[in-house]
Amino acid sequence: MTILDDSMPMPRSGRRQSESDIAARKSLNRATMGALIALLALVPLPFGAVHAFSWGFFALYTGAALTLYMLRMSTLDIGLSAPLANMRVSIALFALYCGYLVLQMAPLGWINTGLTSFVANGMSIESATISVATNQTALMLMRHLTYGALFLLVIQVTQNPARREVFLNAILTIIAIYCLQALVSLQTGDTVLGVTKRAYIGSATGPFVNRNSFATFLAMGAMIALVQAGRNLIHQTERHPHDGLVPGAISNSVLYGVAYLVLVGVVFATNSRMGAFCTLAGSAVVIAIIIGRVVRSLTAVIVLLAAIFGSFILALVLFGEQLFNRLVEVESSTIVRSDLYEQVMQLIAMRPWLGFGGGAFEQAFQIVHQFPVSPDLRWDRAHNSFLSLWSEMGLIAGSLPVLVFVWIGIRLMRALRQEGPEWPIQAVGLAVLVVAGLHSLVDFSLEIQANAVFFVALIAMALGTTFRNETTR
């Protein structure tokens, strides 16, 4: 077995690596990690990065970072920290997905009109491309290439355990800062970055426009805080009683516990019903993992469960009134969503294999939009990311991202069963998958770039730990 990190790199050839090359890669990884932290700090700021200008800027940023990283690595007689061969499944599926986005923009109608035409309301509609909005498909391709570049960079720079810990705590710190900013904004005029809100009055939204998307953002931070608090608890239970307390165990546990409490509280302050439920579901996953490791310590289990229960009770007391009021409206909201989903499924049935073009949901939905779905609202999202993917990309290509994350989830569960030292970040990754996956069933949180960037960074970091014990050639 070969352990891959900066201290034991994999040479490109059989020659012994020089100390200077090892030092150069360490320096490159540290610098790149700093650039990625800066990216994560910036991406939520422009309203959650929901505009094309933001997408273009962050695409150039990550593209330049990946290019510079690979160019510098090419000058060293040393291999990548995580060889691309270890990611061949995810890379292959991602390449197929992006390739189909390109195909949707190709002028296939000149070759075969059957590929680009469809029947709507008894009329045959023809176009030059599969996509009914090629400009939106191009923007979607750009966004996903951004995520691909980020994915590769995060895996490379977080192979070193110490650097991974810094990166994870940096992500938590960034989310916590935006969490506190949301509380301040809510109490001092209820604005979004100083701009008067047009919707979600009385709900915490931070720099985001949509409260549900912000709730997912906060929930990802809550998963990190809960795992970090649990890790300190586990370290203490694994220590021999005669050895006393682990240095800093109590202070660190309190610090992360307070962070979790505040993040959960502001999730409730968003008044997002599904946000609160997904936070609870993700927390349950973390609790299950931690209990499996401290099952011998009844005291530790009781303390952990009491902390979680207390956090949710306090959040309900402080911020739960409006959320409870919205729970009364669940039935009417469910009817509205079911009507919307029914029409989206009609859209999927019209082109089940080809789709209407990545990012083109708003234009495509007009084909089937009718009462009882309100015409007074702008339906630019399907409010279900799975249905959105299938309507835009078709059932096959649209299922590729789902397959990638299912594969990652399986790898993380297998790694957790081995109870290796990397379990905390693996637990974070699995909990974040649960949070984002559940919320995607009824909303579009991962279609907001700020959420997608944080999600990709956390999942890439977690996946990278599952490669560390693989034999590499």
Sequence and secondary structure as in RCSB ss.txt:
>XXXX:A:sequence
MTILDDSMPMPRSGRRQSESDIAARKSLNRATMGALIALLALVPLPFGAVHAFSWGFFALYTGAALTLYMLRMST
LDIGLSAPLANMRVSIALFALYCGYLVLQMAPLGWINTGLTSFVANGMSIESATISVATNQTALMLMRHLTYGAL
FLLVIQVTQNPARREVFLNAILTIIAIYCLQALVSLQTGDTVLGVTKRAYIGSATGPFVNRNSFATFLAMGAMIA
LVQAGRNLIHQTERHPHDGLVPGAISNSVLYGVAYLVLVGVVFATNSRMGAFCTLAGSAVVIAIIIGRVVRSLTA
VIVLLAAIFGSFILALVLFGEQLFNRLVEVESSTIVRSDLYEQVMQLIAMRPWLGFGGGAFEQAFQIVHQFPVSP
DLRWDRAHNSFLSLWSEMGLIAGSLPVLVFVWIGIRLMRALRQEGPEWPIQAVGLAVLVVAGLHSLVDFSLEIQA
NAVFFVALIAMALGTTFRNETTR
>XXXX:A:secstr
    STTS   SSSS   HHHHHHHHHHHHHHHHHHHHHHHHTTTTTTT SHHHHHHHHHHHHHHHHHHHHHHHT
SSS  SS GGGGHHHHHHHHHHHHHHHHHHS GGGT GGGT EEETTEEE  SSS S HHHHHHHHHHHHHHHHH
HHHHHHHT SHHHHHHHHHHHHHHHHHHHHHHHHHHHTT EETTEE SS TTS  TT S HHHHHHHHHHHHHHH
HHHHHHHHHHHHTS GGG   TTHHHHHHHHHHHHHHHHHHHHHTT HHHHHHHHHHHHHHHHHHHHHHTT HHH
HHHHHHHHHHHHHHHHHHHHHHHHHHHTTHHHHHHHHHHHHHHHHHHHHHSTTT S TT HHHHHTTT  TTS T
TS   S SSHHHHHHHHHHHHHTTHHHHHHHHHHHHHHHHHHTT TTHHHHHHHHHHHHHHHHHHTTS GGGSHH
HHHHHHHHHHHHHHHTTTTS   
